[in-house]
Amino acid sequence: MTDMRFDLGPQAREVARLVEGVSDEHLPGATPCPDYTVRNLLGHLVGLARAFRDAGRKDLGATTDTAPDAAVPDIGPGWREELAGALDELAEAWRDPEAWAGMTRAGGVDLPGGVAGLVAADELVIHGWDLARATGQDYTPDPAALQGAQVFLRAAAEEPNRPAGLFGPVVTVQDDRPLVERLVGLSGRDPEWKA
């Protein structure tokens, strides 16, 4: 699982494109994340972009030590520029081959750099889908990030003593559905979710 390396930039740009399509009217709206409104999801994206940027840089500290469920995230003024910048920095950090080597930390968990890169891809792919669904936008995830997320989600689903699905019980999706929908189901999301 840790031998995959790819550019996270195209997926980060796709998420940034979705962010540009978010209006102020969308902010209080529901998302496929049961406890998050759109504004909370955007706050989570800011936090995860910073955390995985720092995990890629091996700059371990507050951003990499905080569990993702430590608090309900929110956005502040200037969140659009903040999120766009953090996504660019995340992508740049993971272009360095050293990001994928050795050990790092994210969400307070020590893990191999290659695994952290796949987790970053998974976060961007699944939360990109969440944001697109919540705001009624088209979504075209990057094929390399989709493959990375698939490797991670399949490995996570096979771990002993781990509840099925990262965000809830696995939702069965037919094999002829697009890969992104199958991964959404594997993560515990319902691909049929609508705002």
C-alpha positions in Angstrom: 0.0 0.0 0.0 2.9 2.4 0.7 4.5 2.1 -2.8 2.0 4.4 -4.6 3.1 7.9 -5.3 1.2 10.4 -7.4 0.5 14.2 -7.6 -2.2 15.3 -5.2 -2.4 18.6 -7.1 -5.1 17.7 -9.6 -7.5 16.5 -6.8 -6.6 19.6 -4.7 -7.5 21.8 -7.7 -10.8 20.0 -8.2 -11.7 20.6 -4.5 -10.6 24.3 -4.9 -12.9 24.5 -8.0 -15.8 23.3 -5.9 -15.0 25.8 -3.2 -15.2 28.6 -5.7 -18.8 27.5 -6.4 -19.9 27.7 -2.8 -22.1 30.7 -2.1 -22.9 32.3 1.3 -26.4 30.8 0.9 -24.9 27.3 0.9 -23.0 27.7 4.2 -25.8 26.6 6.6 -26.9 23.7 4.3 -26.8 20.0 5.2 -24.0 17.7 3.9 -23.5 14.0 3.7 -21.5 14.4 6.9 -24.3 14.0 9.5 -22.9 16.5 12.0 -21.6 19.1 9.5 -23.2 21.9 7.6 -21.4 23.2 4.5 -19.5 25.7 6.6 -18.3 22.9 9.0 -17.2 20.8 6.0 -15.3 23.8 4.7 -13.7 24.3 8.1 -12.8 20.6 8.1 -11.2 20.9 4.7 -9.1 23.8 5.9 -7.9 21.8 8.9 -7.2 18.6 6.9 -5.3 20.6 4.2 -3.1 22.1 6.8 -2.6 18.8 8.7 -1.7 16.8 5.6 0.5 19.7 4.3 2.5 19.5 7.5 2.4 15.7 7.5 4.0 15.8 4.1 6.6 18.3 5.2 7.3 16.2 8.4 6.5 19.4 10.3 4.9 17.7 13.2 3.0 19.7 15.8 -0.4 21.0 16.6 -1.9 20.5 13.1 -0.7 16.9 12.9 -1.5 16.0 16.5 -5.1 17.1 16.6 -7.7 14.3 16.1 -10.2 15.2 13.4 -13.2 14.9 15.7 -11.7 17.0 18.5 -14.2 19.8 17.8 -16.8 20.8 15.1 -14.8 22.8 12.6 -15.9 26.2 11.3 -14.7 28.9 9.0 -13.6 32.4 9.7 -13.4 35.6 7.5 -11.1 35.0 4.5 -11.8 31.3 4.4 -11.9 31.1 0.6 -8.3 32.4 0.3 -7.2 30.4 3.3 -8.6 27.2 2.0 -7.3 27.7 -1.6 -3.8 28.5 -0.2 -3.8 25.4 2.1 -4.9 23.1 -0.7 -2.0 24.5 -2.9 0.5 24.0 -0.1 -0.8 20.5 0.6 -0.2 19.5 -3.1 3.2 21.1 -3.1 4.3 19.3 0.0 3.4 15.9 -1.4 5.3 16.6 -4.7 8.5 16.1 -2.6 9.4 12.3 -2.7 10.5 12.6 0.9 6.8 13.2 1.9 6.0 9.6 0.8 9.1 8.1 2.7 9.7 7.4 6.3 7.2 8.1 9.1 4.9 11.0 9.7 1.8 11.9 11.7 -1.8 13.0 10.9 -4.8 13.2 13.2 -2.6 12.3 16.1 -1.7 8.9 14.5 1.9 8.0 13.5 1.9 6.3 10.1 4.2 5.7 7.1 4.4 8.6 4.7 3.0 6.5 1.9 -0.1 5.6 3.9 -0.5 9.3 4.9 -0.5 10.3 1.2 -3.2 7.8 0.5 -5.3 9.0 3.5 -4.8 12.6 2.1 -6.1 11.4 -1.3 -9.1 9.7 0.4 -9.9 12.8 2.4 -9.8 15.0 -0.7 -11.8 12.6 -2.8 -14.6 11.8 -0.3 -15.0 15.3 1.1 -14.9 16.7 -2.5 -17.9 14.5 -3.2 -19.5 15.7 0.0 -19.1 19.3 -1.0 -20.2 18.7 -4.5 -23.4 16.9 -3.3 -24.2 19.5 -0.7 -23.9 22.4 -3.1 -25.3 20.8 -6.2 -22.1 20.9 -8.3 -20.7 18.5 -10.8 -17.7 16.5 -9.6 -14.8 15.0 -11.5 -12.3 13.5 -9.1 -8.7 13.0 -10.3 -8.2 9.4 -11.5 -4.9 9.0 -9.6 -6.4 10.2 -6.4 -9.4 7.9 -6.9 -7.0 4.9 -7.2 -5.1 6.0 -4.1 -8.4 6.4 -2.2 -9.5 3.0 -3.4 -6.3 1.3 -2.2 -6.6 3.0 1.2 -10.4 2.3 1.7 -10.0 -1.4 0.7 -7.1 -1.8 3.1 -9.0 0.0 5.9 -12.1 -2.2 5.3 -9.9 -5.4 5.7 -8.3 -4.3 9.0 -9.3 -6.6 11.9 -11.2 -5.0 14.8 -12.1 -1.9 12.7 -15.8 -1.0 12.1 -16.7 -1.3 8.5 -16.6 2.0 6.7 -14.7 5.1 7.9 -17.8 7.3 8.2 -20.3 4.6 9.0 -21.4 1.1 7.8 -20.4 0.3 4.2 -23.2 1.0 1.7 -23.4 -1.6 -1.0 -23.0 -0.1 -4.5 -23.4 -2.1 -7.7 -20.1 -2.9 -9.5 -21.3 -1.1 -12.7 -21.5 2.3 -10.9 -18.7 4.8 -11.3 -15.7 4.2 -9.1 -16.3 7.4 -7.0 -19.8 6.1 -6.0 -18.3 2.8 -5.1 -15.7 4.5 -2.9 -18.3 6.7 -1.3 -20.2 3.6 -0.4 -17.1 1.8 0.9 -16.4 4.8 3.1 -19.8 4.6 4.7 -21.6 7.3 2.7 -24.8 6.8 0.7 -24.1 7.7 -3.0 -27.7 8.5 -3.4 -27.6 11.3 -0.8 -29.1 14.6 -1.9 -29.3 18.0 -0.2 
